[in-house]
Amino acid sequence: MKKYHIAGAVFTLIAGTLLHFTYDWSGQNELVGLFSAVNESTWEHLKLLAFPVMIFAVFECYAYGRQKQNFYPAKAASVLTGMAVIVTLFYTYTGIIGTNFLALDIAVFIAGVLAAYSVSYKILKGNKLSSPSAKAAACFVFIALIVCFAVFTSYPPLTGLFRDPVSGGYGRDILLIG
């Protein structure tokens, strides 16, 4: 199981990096924008972690996950943890320094990925979160994330998490406010 988590972290780092560029590479295809960053907002960058982790979880499920009662809750917790780490570290360091730096942004992404797979591994080693309600909650988390990413790509709330710091706009169509 440990080797799958290491492979998953490497996969997520590589796939997440590629997803940063796939929207532009696709000619700004709307379908590609559902799972790729469409602008430089923090929200859009959370896709770079969430989708690779969820995609790799499909492979893990077939490799060993069906034998683990807490597989889906562990994966849901890992995605949420990775996203929380990215948001927390990014806003903490930019709040202290006053700006962002690419090297630190990359370090934040790496920290989020490592946290995600660490949480998954620790949960899967134990028997916590194996109840039917935990499995149902995990399914809800996956569905909610996918729906939120799809909706908020085109119709983002007008808050800082969704604001593109480069253009000052929001969402795929870069809605300019004010």
PyMOL commands that place a pseudoatom at each C-alpha (Angstrom):
pseudoatom trace, name=CA, resn=MET, resi=1, chain=A, elem=C, hetatm=0, pos=[0.000, 0.000, 0.000]
pseudoatom trace, name=CA, resn=LYS, resi=2, chain=A, elem=C, hetatm=0, pos=[2.882, 2.345, 0.740]
pseudoatom trace, name=CA, resn=LYS, resi=3, chain=A, elem=C, hetatm=0, pos=[4.208, 2.031, -2.825]
pseudoatom trace, name=CA, resn=TYR, resi=4, chain=A, elem=C, hetatm=0, pos=[0.802, 3.050, -4.183]
pseudoatom trace, name=CA, resn=HIS, resi=5, chain=A, elem=C, hetatm=0, pos=[0.814, 6.179, -2.057]
pseudoatom trace, name=CA, resn=ILE, resi=6, chain=A, elem=C, hetatm=0, pos=[4.297, 7.117, -3.227]
pseudoatom trace, name=CA, resn=ALA, resi=7, chain=A, elem=C, hetatm=0, pos=[3.287, 6.459, -6.840]
pseudoatom trace, name=CA, resn=GLY, resi=8, chain=A, elem=C, hetatm=0, pos=[0.096, 8.452, -6.280]
pseudoatom trace, name=CA, resn=ALA, resi=9, chain=A, elem=C, hetatm=0, pos=[2.013, 11.426, -4.943]
pseudoatom trace, name=CA, resn=VAL, resi=10, chain=A, elem=C, hetatm=0, pos=[4.368, 11.358, -7.936]
pseudoatom trace, name=CA, resn=PHE, resi=11, chain=A, elem=C, hetatm=0, pos=[1.422, 10.965, -10.324]
pseudoatom trace, name=CA, resn=THR, resi=12, chain=A, elem=C, hetatm=0, pos=[-0.416, 13.867, -8.681]
pseudoatom trace, name=CA, resn=LEU, resi=13, chain=A, elem=C, hetatm=0, pos=[2.631, 16.128, -8.821]
pseudoatom trace, name=CA, resn=ILE, resi=14, chain=A, elem=C, hetatm=0, pos=[3.144, 15.418, -12.527]
pseudoatom trace, name=CA, resn=ALA, resi=15, chain=A, elem=C, hetatm=0, pos=[-0.524, 15.406, -13.561]
pseudoatom trace, name=CA, resn=GLY, resi=16, chain=A, elem=C, hetatm=0, pos=[-1.258, 18.477, -11.444]
pseudoatom trace, name=CA, resn=THR, resi=17, chain=A, elem=C, hetatm=0, pos=[1.584, 20.353, -13.083]
pseudoatom trace, name=CA, resn=LEU, resi=18, chain=A, elem=C, hetatm=0, pos=[0.290, 19.422, -16.532]
pseudoatom trace, name=CA, resn=LEU, resi=19, chain=A, elem=C, hetatm=0, pos=[-3.274, 20.403, -15.601]
pseudoatom trace, name=CA, resn=HIS, resi=20, chain=A, elem=C, hetatm=0, pos=[-1.998, 23.906, -14.956]
pseudoatom trace, name=CA, resn=PHE, resi=21, chain=A, elem=C, hetatm=0, pos=[-1.469, 24.239, -18.712]
pseudoatom trace, name=CA, resn=THR, resi=22, chain=A, elem=C, hetatm=0, pos=[-4.005, 21.913, -20.373]
pseudoatom trace, name=CA, resn=TYR, resi=23, chain=A, elem=C, hetatm=0, pos=[-6.793, 24.491, -20.573]
pseudoatom trace, name=CA, resn=ASP, resi=24, chain=A, elem=C, hetatm=0, pos=[-4.659, 26.818, -22.701]
pseudoatom trace, name=CA, resn=TRP, resi=25, chain=A, elem=C, hetatm=0, pos=[-3.140, 23.903, -24.633]
pseudoatom trace, name=CA, resn=SER, resi=26, chain=A, elem=C, hetatm=0, pos=[-6.670, 22.773, -25.547]
pseudoatom trace, name=CA, resn=GLY, resi=27, chain=A, elem=C, hetatm=0, pos=[-7.527, 26.169, -27.013]
pseudoatom trace, name=CA, resn=GLN, resi=28, chain=A, elem=C, hetatm=0, pos=[-9.529, 26.949, -23.866]
pseudoatom trace, name=CA, resn=ASN, resi=29, chain=A, elem=C, hetatm=0, pos=[-11.896, 24.043, -24.393]
pseudoatom trace, name=CA, resn=GLU, resi=30, chain=A, elem=C, hetatm=0, pos=[-14.804, 24.277, -21.928]
pseudoatom trace, name=CA, resn=LEU, resi=31, chain=A, elem=C, hetatm=0, pos=[-14.748, 20.556, -21.131]
pseudoatom trace, name=CA, resn=VAL, resi=32, chain=A, elem=C, hetatm=0, pos=[-11.024, 20.650, -20.357]
pseudoatom trace, name=CA, resn=GLY, resi=33, chain=A, elem=C, hetatm=0, pos=[-11.671, 23.691, -18.166]
pseudoatom trace, name=CA, resn=LEU, resi=34, chain=A, elem=C, hetatm=0, pos=[-13.850, 21.595, -15.880]
pseudoatom trace, name=CA, resn=PHE, resi=35, chain=A, elem=C, hetatm=0, pos=[-10.788, 19.757, -14.540]
pseudoatom trace, name=CA, resn=SER, resi=36, chain=A, elem=C, hetatm=0, pos=[-7.935, 22.139, -15.430]
pseudoatom trace, name=CA, resn=ALA, resi=37, chain=A, elem=C, hetatm=0, pos=[-7.025, 25.555, -14.051]
pseudoatom trace, name=CA, resn=VAL, resi=38, chain=A, elem=C, hetatm=0, pos=[-8.746, 28.177, -16.207]
pseudoatom trace, name=CA, resn=ASN, resi=39, chain=A, elem=C, hetatm=0, pos=[-7.130, 31.121, -14.446]
pseudoatom trace, name=CA, resn=GLU, resi=40, chain=A, elem=C, hetatm=0, pos=[-4.656, 31.867, -11.663]
pseudoatom trace, name=CA, resn=SER, resi=41, chain=A, elem=C, hetatm=0, pos=[-7.146, 31.880, -8.769]
pseudoatom trace, name=CA, resn=THR, resi=42, chain=A, elem=C, hetatm=0, pos=[-6.509, 29.718, -5.736]
pseudoatom trace, name=CA, resn=TRP, resi=43, chain=A, elem=C, hetatm=0, pos=[-9.761, 27.845, -6.377]
pseudoatom trace, name=CA, resn=GLU, resi=44, chain=A, elem=C, hetatm=0, pos=[-8.739, 26.860, -9.894]
pseudoatom trace, name=CA, resn=HIS, resi=45, chain=A, elem=C, hetatm=0, pos=[-5.393, 25.636, -8.601]
pseudoatom trace, name=CA, resn=LEU, resi=46, chain=A, elem=C, hetatm=0, pos=[-7.148, 23.282, -6.193]
pseudoatom trace, name=CA, resn=LYS, resi=47, chain=A, elem=C, hetatm=0, pos=[-8.197, 21.280, -9.264]
pseudoatom trace, name=CA, resn=LEU, resi=48, chain=A, elem=C, hetatm=0, pos=[-4.517, 20.477, -9.806]
pseudoatom trace, name=CA, resn=LEU, resi=49, chain=A, elem=C, hetatm=0, pos=[-4.570, 18.399, -6.632]
pseudoatom trace, name=CA, resn=ALA, resi=50, chain=A, elem=C, hetatm=0, pos=[-8.171, 17.187, -6.474]
pseudoatom trace, name=CA, resn=PHE, resi=51, chain=A, elem=C, hetatm=0, pos=[-8.571, 15.610, -9.888]
pseudoatom trace, name=CA, resn=PRO, resi=52, chain=A, elem=C, hetatm=0, pos=[-5.256, 13.723, -10.011]
pseudoatom trace, name=CA, resn=VAL, resi=53, chain=A, elem=C, hetatm=0, pos=[-5.867, 12.353, -6.499]
pseudoatom trace, name=CA, resn=MET, resi=54, chain=A, elem=C, hetatm=0, pos=[-9.365, 11.212, -7.481]
pseudoatom trace, name=CA, resn=ILE, resi=55, chain=A, elem=C, hetatm=0, pos=[-8.145, 9.715, -10.768]
pseudoatom trace, name=CA, resn=PHE, resi=56, chain=A, elem=C, hetatm=0, pos=[-5.325, 7.826, -9.066]
pseudoatom trace, name=CA, resn=ALA, resi=57, chain=A, elem=C, hetatm=0, pos=[-7.811, 6.588, -6.456]
pseudoatom trace, name=CA, resn=VAL, resi=58, chain=A, elem=C, hetatm=0, pos=[-9.595, 4.700, -9.251]
pseudoatom trace, name=CA, resn=PHE, resi=59, chain=A, elem=C, hetatm=0, pos=[-6.394, 2.751, -9.924]
pseudoatom trace, name=CA, resn=GLU, resi=60, chain=A, elem=C, hetatm=0, pos=[-5.844, 2.229, -6.202]
pseudoatom trace, name=CA, resn=CYS, resi=61, chain=A, elem=C, hetatm=0, pos=[-9.381, 0.941, -5.811]
pseudoatom trace, name=CA, resn=TYR, resi=62, chain=A, elem=C, hetatm=0, pos=[-8.729, -1.856, -8.285]
pseudoatom trace, name=CA, resn=ALA, resi=63, chain=A, elem=C, hetatm=0, pos=[-5.281, -2.589, -6.863]
pseudoatom trace, name=CA, resn=TYR, resi=64, chain=A, elem=C, hetatm=0, pos=[-6.204, -2.860, -3.173]
pseudoatom trace, name=CA, resn=GLY, resi=65, chain=A, elem=C, hetatm=0, pos=[-9.062, -0.526, -2.283]
pseudoatom trace, name=CA, resn=ARG, resi=66, chain=A, elem=C, hetatm=0, pos=[-11.863, -3.054, -2.548]
pseudoatom trace, name=CA, resn=GLN, resi=67, chain=A, elem=C, hetatm=0, pos=[-10.374, -4.928, 0.413]
pseudoatom trace, name=CA, resn=LYS, resi=68, chain=A, elem=C, hetatm=0, pos=[-10.360, -1.786, 2.564]
pseudoatom trace, name=CA, resn=GLN, resi=69, chain=A, elem=C, hetatm=0, pos=[-13.655, -0.835, 4.196]
pseudoatom trace, name=CA, resn=ASN, resi=70, chain=A, elem=C, hetatm=0, pos=[-12.415, 2.719, 4.698]
pseudoatom trace, name=CA, resn=PHE, resi=71, chain=A, elem=C, hetatm=0, pos=[-10.958, 3.267, 1.220]
pseudoatom trace, name=CA, resn=TYR, resi=72, chain=A, elem=C, hetatm=0, pos=[-13.433, 5.906, 0.007]
pseudoatom trace, name=CA, resn=PRO, resi=73, chain=A, elem=C, hetatm=0, pos=[-13.481, 7.872, 3.264]
pseudoatom trace, name=CA, resn=ALA, resi=74, chain=A, elem=C, hetatm=0, pos=[-9.666, 7.835, 3.294]
pseudoatom trace, name=CA, resn=LYS, resi=75, chain=A, elem=C, hetatm=0, pos=[-9.538, 9.207, -0.241]
pseudoatom trace, name=CA, resn=ALA, resi=76, chain=A, elem=C, hetatm=0, pos=[-12.164, 11.874, 0.486]
pseudoatom trace, name=CA, resn=ALA, resi=77, chain=A, elem=C, hetatm=0, pos=[-10.256, 12.934, 3.603]
pseudoatom trace, name=CA, resn=SER, resi=78, chain=A, elem=C, hetatm=0, pos=[-7.032, 13.038, 1.606]
pseudoatom trace, name=CA, resn=VAL, resi=79, chain=A, elem=C, hetatm=0, pos=[-8.468, 15.347, -1.070]
pseudoatom trace, name=CA, resn=LEU, resi=80, chain=A, elem=C, hetatm=0, pos=[-9.972, 17.677, 1.528]
pseudoatom trace, name=CA, resn=THR, resi=81, chain=A, elem=C, hetatm=0, pos=[-6.744, 17.699, 3.550]
pseudoatom trace, name=CA, resn=GLY, resi=82, chain=A, elem=C, hetatm=0, pos=[-4.597, 18.492, 0.521]
pseudoatom trace, name=CA, resn=MET, resi=83, chain=A, elem=C, hetatm=0, pos=[-6.926, 21.309, -0.503]
pseudoatom trace, name=CA, resn=ALA, resi=84, chain=A, elem=C, hetatm=0, pos=[-6.990, 22.713, 3.036]
pseudoatom trace, name=CA, resn=VAL, resi=85, chain=A, elem=C, hetatm=0, pos=[-3.193, 22.634, 3.255]
pseudoatom trace, name=CA, resn=ILE, resi=86, chain=A, elem=C, hetatm=0, pos=[-2.863, 24.494, -0.051]
pseudoatom trace, name=CA, resn=VAL, resi=87, chain=A, elem=C, hetatm=0, pos=[-5.353, 27.195, 0.925]
pseudoatom trace, name=CA, resn=THR, resi=88, chain=A, elem=C, hetatm=0, pos=[-3.943, 27.596, 4.437]
pseudoatom trace, name=CA, resn=LEU, resi=89, chain=A, elem=C, hetatm=0, pos=[-0.274, 27.731, 3.443]
pseudoatom trace, name=CA, resn=PHE, resi=90, chain=A, elem=C, hetatm=0, pos=[-0.857, 29.961, 0.422]
pseudoatom trace, name=CA, resn=TYR, resi=91, chain=A, elem=C, hetatm=0, pos=[-2.894, 32.579, 2.271]
pseudoatom trace, name=CA, resn=THR, resi=92, chain=A, elem=C, hetatm=0, pos=[-0.627, 32.417, 5.315]
pseudoatom trace, name=CA, resn=TYR, resi=93, chain=A, elem=C, hetatm=0, pos=[2.593, 33.023, 3.425]
pseudoatom trace, name=CA, resn=THR, resi=94, chain=A, elem=C, hetatm=0, pos=[1.129, 35.629, 1.065]
pseudoatom trace, name=CA, resn=GLY, resi=95, chain=A, elem=C, hetatm=0, pos=[-0.495, 37.363, 4.023]
pseudoatom trace, name=CA, resn=ILE, resi=96, chain=A, elem=C, hetatm=0, pos=[2.855, 37.573, 5.796]
pseudoatom trace, name=CA, resn=ILE, resi=97, chain=A, elem=C, hetatm=0, pos=[5.002, 38.478, 2.787]
pseudoatom trace, name=CA, resn=GLY, resi=98, chain=A, elem=C, hetatm=0, pos=[2.375, 40.510, 0.938]
pseudoatom trace, name=CA, resn=THR, resi=99, chain=A, elem=C, hetatm=0, pos=[2.829, 38.795, -2.424]
pseudoatom trace, name=CA, resn=ASN, resi=100, chain=A, elem=C, hetatm=0, pos=[3.288, 35.360, -3.904]
pseudoatom trace, name=CA, resn=PHE, resi=101, chain=A, elem=C, hetatm=0, pos=[6.391, 33.745, -5.364]
pseudoatom trace, name=CA, resn=LEU, resi=102, chain=A, elem=C, hetatm=0, pos=[6.384, 30.885, -7.862]
pseudoatom trace, name=CA, resn=ALA, resi=103, chain=A, elem=C, hetatm=0, pos=[8.893, 28.813, -5.873]
pseudoatom trace, name=CA, resn=LEU, resi=104, chain=A, elem=C, hetatm=0, pos=[6.748, 29.089, -2.747]
pseudoatom trace, name=CA, resn=ASP, resi=105, chain=A, elem=C, hetatm=0, pos=[3.581, 28.344, -4.723]
pseudoatom trace, name=CA, resn=ILE, resi=106, chain=A, elem=C, hetatm=0, pos=[5.208, 25.146, -5.984]
pseudoatom trace, name=CA, resn=ALA, resi=107, chain=A, elem=C, hetatm=0, pos=[6.313, 24.259, -2.449]
pseudoatom trace, name=CA, resn=VAL, resi=108, chain=A, elem=C, hetatm=0, pos=[2.738, 24.794, -1.232]
pseudoatom trace, name=CA, resn=PHE, resi=109, chain=A, elem=C, hetatm=0, pos=[1.429, 22.457, -3.947]
pseudoatom trace, name=CA, resn=ILE, resi=110, chain=A, elem=C, hetatm=0, pos=[3.994, 19.815, -3.011]
pseudoatom trace, name=CA, resn=ALA, resi=111, chain=A, elem=C, hetatm=0, pos=[3.069, 20.159, 0.677]
pseudoatom trace, name=CA, resn=GLY, resi=112, chain=A, elem=C, hetatm=0, pos=[-0.614, 19.730, -0.188]
pseudoatom trace, name=CA, resn=VAL, resi=113, chain=A, elem=C, hetatm=0, pos=[0.077, 16.588, -2.211]
pseudoatom trace, name=CA, resn=LEU, resi=114, chain=A, elem=C, hetatm=0, pos=[2.277, 15.091, 0.513]
pseudoatom trace, name=CA, resn=ALA, resi=115, chain=A, elem=C, hetatm=0, pos=[-0.329, 15.889, 3.166]
pseudoatom trace, name=CA, resn=ALA, resi=116, chain=A, elem=C, hetatm=0, pos=[-3.076, 14.317, 1.060]
pseudoatom trace, name=CA, resn=TYR, resi=117, chain=A, elem=C, hetatm=0, pos=[-1.266, 11.026, 0.585]
pseudoatom trace, name=CA, resn=SER, resi=118, chain=A, elem=C, hetatm=0, pos=[0.000, 10.972, 4.161]
pseudoatom trace, name=CA, resn=VAL, resi=119, chain=A, elem=C, hetatm=0, pos=[-3.545, 11.292, 5.526]
pseudoatom trace, name=CA, resn=SER, resi=120, chain=A, elem=C, hetatm=0, pos=[-4.795, 8.625, 3.141]
pseudoatom trace, name=CA, resn=TYR, resi=121, chain=A, elem=C, hetatm=0, pos=[-2.052, 6.203, 4.184]
pseudoatom trace, name=CA, resn=LYS, resi=122, chain=A, elem=C, hetatm=0, pos=[-2.613, 6.772, 7.903]
pseudoatom trace, name=CA, resn=ILE, resi=123, chain=A, elem=C, hetatm=0, pos=[-6.369, 6.302, 7.637]
pseudoatom trace, name=CA, resn=LEU, resi=124, chain=A, elem=C, hetatm=0, pos=[-6.037, 3.177, 5.501]
pseudoatom trace, name=CA, resn=LYS, resi=125, chain=A, elem=C, hetatm=0, pos=[-3.577, 1.597, 7.947]
pseudoatom trace, name=CA, resn=GLY, resi=126, chain=A, elem=C, hetatm=0, pos=[-6.281, 1.730, 10.624]
pseudoatom trace, name=CA, resn=ASN, resi=127, chain=A, elem=C, hetatm=0, pos=[-9.930, 0.828, 10.626]
pseudoatom trace, name=CA, resn=LYS, resi=128, chain=A, elem=C, hetatm=0, pos=[-11.323, 4.282, 11.303]
pseudoatom trace, name=CA, resn=LEU, resi=129, chain=A, elem=C, hetatm=0, pos=[-13.937, 5.768, 8.989]
pseudoatom trace, name=CA, resn=SER, resi=130, chain=A, elem=C, hetatm=0, pos=[-15.220, 2.374, 7.856]
pseudoatom trace, name=CA, resn=SER, resi=131, chain=A, elem=C, hetatm=0, pos=[-18.894, 2.828, 8.750]
pseudoatom trace, name=CA, resn=PRO, resi=132, chain=A, elem=C, hetatm=0, pos=[-21.605, 2.991, 6.090]
pseudoatom trace, name=CA, resn=SER, resi=133, chain=A, elem=C, hetatm=0, pos=[-22.206, 6.637, 6.995]
pseudoatom trace, name=CA, resn=ALA, resi=134, chain=A, elem=C, hetatm=0, pos=[-18.507, 7.426, 6.442]
pseudoatom trace, name=CA, resn=LYS, resi=135, chain=A, elem=C, hetatm=0, pos=[-18.691, 5.793, 3.010]
pseudoatom trace, name=CA, resn=ALA, resi=136, chain=A, elem=C, hetatm=0, pos=[-21.821, 7.778, 2.167]
pseudoatom trace, name=CA, resn=ALA, resi=137, chain=A, elem=C, hetatm=0, pos=[-20.157, 10.996, 3.338]
pseudoatom trace, name=CA, resn=ALA, resi=138, chain=A, elem=C, hetatm=0, pos=[-17.141, 10.220, 1.142]
pseudoatom trace, name=CA, resn=CYS, resi=139, chain=A, elem=C, hetatm=0, pos=[-19.359, 9.751, -1.904]
pseudoatom trace, name=CA, resn=PHE, resi=140, chain=A, elem=C, hetatm=0, pos=[-21.055, 13.055, -1.101]
pseudoatom trace, name=CA, resn=VAL, resi=141, chain=A, elem=C, hetatm=0, pos=[-17.648, 14.774, -0.856]
pseudoatom trace, name=CA, resn=PHE, resi=142, chain=A, elem=C, hetatm=0, pos=[-16.557, 13.483, -4.274]
pseudoatom trace, name=CA, resn=ILE, resi=143, chain=A, elem=C, hetatm=0, pos=[-19.826, 14.458, -5.939]
pseudoatom trace, name=CA, resn=ALA, resi=144, chain=A, elem=C, hetatm=0, pos=[-19.914, 17.860, -4.229]
pseudoatom trace, name=CA, resn=LEU, resi=145, chain=A, elem=C, hetatm=0, pos=[-16.335, 18.642, -5.251]
pseudoatom trace, name=CA, resn=ILE, resi=146, chain=A, elem=C, hetatm=0, pos=[-16.924, 17.698, -8.871]
pseudoatom trace, name=CA, resn=VAL, resi=147, chain=A, elem=C, hetatm=0, pos=[-20.145, 19.731, -9.009]
pseudoatom trace, name=CA, resn=CYS, resi=148, chain=A, elem=C, hetatm=0, pos=[-18.535, 22.734, -7.293]
pseudoatom trace, name=CA, resn=PHE, resi=149, chain=A, elem=C, hetatm=0, pos=[-15.542, 22.674, -9.627]
pseudoatom trace, name=CA, resn=ALA, resi=150, chain=A, elem=C, hetatm=0, pos=[-17.863, 22.459, -12.646]
pseudoatom trace, name=CA, resn=VAL, resi=151, chain=A, elem=C, hetatm=0, pos=[-20.222, 25.213, -11.501]
pseudoatom trace, name=CA, resn=PHE, resi=152, chain=A, elem=C, hetatm=0, pos=[-17.654, 27.593, -10.025]
pseudoatom trace, name=CA, resn=THR, resi=153, chain=A, elem=C, hetatm=0, pos=[-15.455, 27.423, -13.117]
pseudoatom trace, name=CA, resn=SER, resi=154, chain=A, elem=C, hetatm=0, pos=[-18.107, 29.371, -15.018]
pseudoatom trace, name=CA, resn=TYR, resi=155, chain=A, elem=C, hetatm=0, pos=[-20.081, 30.940, -12.161]
pseudoatom trace, name=CA, resn=PRO, resi=156, chain=A, elem=C, hetatm=0, pos=[-17.654, 31.628, -9.324]
pseudoatom trace, name=CA, resn=PRO, resi=157, chain=A, elem=C, hetatm=0, pos=[-18.612, 33.415, -6.127]
pseudoatom trace, name=CA, resn=LEU, resi=158, chain=A, elem=C, hetatm=0, pos=[-17.096, 36.881, -6.113]
pseudoatom trace, name=CA, resn=THR, resi=159, chain=A, elem=C, hetatm=0, pos=[-14.694, 36.237, -3.242]
pseudoatom trace, name=CA, resn=GLY, resi=160, chain=A, elem=C, hetatm=0, pos=[-10.924, 36.224, -2.956]
pseudoatom trace, name=CA, resn=LEU, resi=161, chain=A, elem=C, hetatm=0, pos=[-10.598, 32.448, -3.297]
pseudoatom trace, name=CA, resn=PHE, resi=162, chain=A, elem=C, hetatm=0, pos=[-12.033, 32.675, -6.819]
pseudoatom trace, name=CA, resn=ARG, resi=163, chain=A, elem=C, hetatm=0, pos=[-10.370, 35.926, -7.933]
pseudoatom trace, name=CA, resn=ASP, resi=164, chain=A, elem=C, hetatm=0, pos=[-7.665, 35.698, -10.578]
pseudoatom trace, name=CA, resn=PRO, resi=165, chain=A, elem=C, hetatm=0, pos=[-4.835, 37.858, -9.185]
pseudoatom trace, name=CA, resn=VAL, resi=166, chain=A, elem=C, hetatm=0, pos=[-3.432, 38.425, -12.676]
pseudoatom trace, name=CA, resn=SER, resi=167, chain=A, elem=C, hetatm=0, pos=[-6.559, 39.771, -14.383]
pseudoatom trace, name=CA, resn=GLY, resi=168, chain=A, elem=C, hetatm=0, pos=[-8.617, 40.699, -11.340]
pseudoatom trace, name=CA, resn=GLY, resi=169, chain=A, elem=C, hetatm=0, pos=[-11.477, 38.705, -12.847]
pseudoatom trace, name=CA, resn=TYR, resi=170, chain=A, elem=C, hetatm=0, pos=[-13.347, 35.576, -11.885]
pseudoatom trace, name=CA, resn=GLY, resi=171, chain=A, elem=C, hetatm=0, pos=[-13.960, 32.226, -13.556]
pseudoatom trace, name=CA, resn=ARG, resi=172, chain=A, elem=C, hetatm=0, pos=[-13.423, 30.847, -17.020]
pseudoatom trace, name=CA, resn=ASP, resi=173, chain=A, elem=C, hetatm=0, pos=[-14.753, 33.896, -18.803]
pseudoatom trace, name=CA, resn=ILE, resi=174, chain=A, elem=C, hetatm=0, pos=[-12.843, 36.230, -16.462]
pseudoatom trace, name=CA, resn=LEU, resi=175, chain=A, elem=C, hetatm=0, pos=[-15.782, 38.232, -15.224]
pseudoatom trace, name=CA, resn=LEU, resi=176, chain=A, elem=C, hetatm=0, pos=[-14.382, 41.644, -14.418]
pseudoatom trace, name=CA, resn=ILE, resi=177, chain=A, elem=C, hetatm=0, pos=[-16.086, 43.229, -11.437]
pseudoatom trace, name=CA, resn=GLY, resi=178, chain=A, elem=C, hetatm=0, pos=[-15.906, 46.888, -10.486]
for i in range(1, 178): cmd.bond("trace and resi %d" % i, "trace and resi %d" % (i + 1))
show_as sticks, trace
zoom trace
